Amino acid sequence: MITDKVIKEIYRKFSKPCADRAELKLDYFTDLLKHHNIRIDNDEVIMENLEEFNPFKRFLLRSINAILEFDRMVAIVFRNHIVFLGKHDNQMRIHMKPERSNSLFDRIFGRDS
């Protein structure tokens, strides 16, 4: 199960883009998620089954921090959001990283935004 704690850990552990494209195992994941109609075109990933105006239809390979496999979902991790795709269905969920407060009071008392 993907909880808030797991999501926070993902953002913490994968805060920078992947240095080696081979580590992403793109061929494996595009085959696993073939029902999502994912196509890799040069340096861009295109999700063919989404409408043209959808902001998650296209993204650059260099912006992917990691791709993680869970029991029922695959998480494509970016700096400010995570795209969760169902492994066995067309389910798609987006988690947007909450903005951190920059106030001194919040930093001193360790409040999470």
Secondary structure, DSSP 4 states (H G I P E B T S, - for coil): ---HHHHHHHHHHT-S--S-GGGG-HHHHHHHTGGG-EEEETTEEEETTS-TT-TTSEEEGGG--EEEE-SSEEEEE-SSEEEEEESSS--EEEEEPPPPP--HHHHHHT---
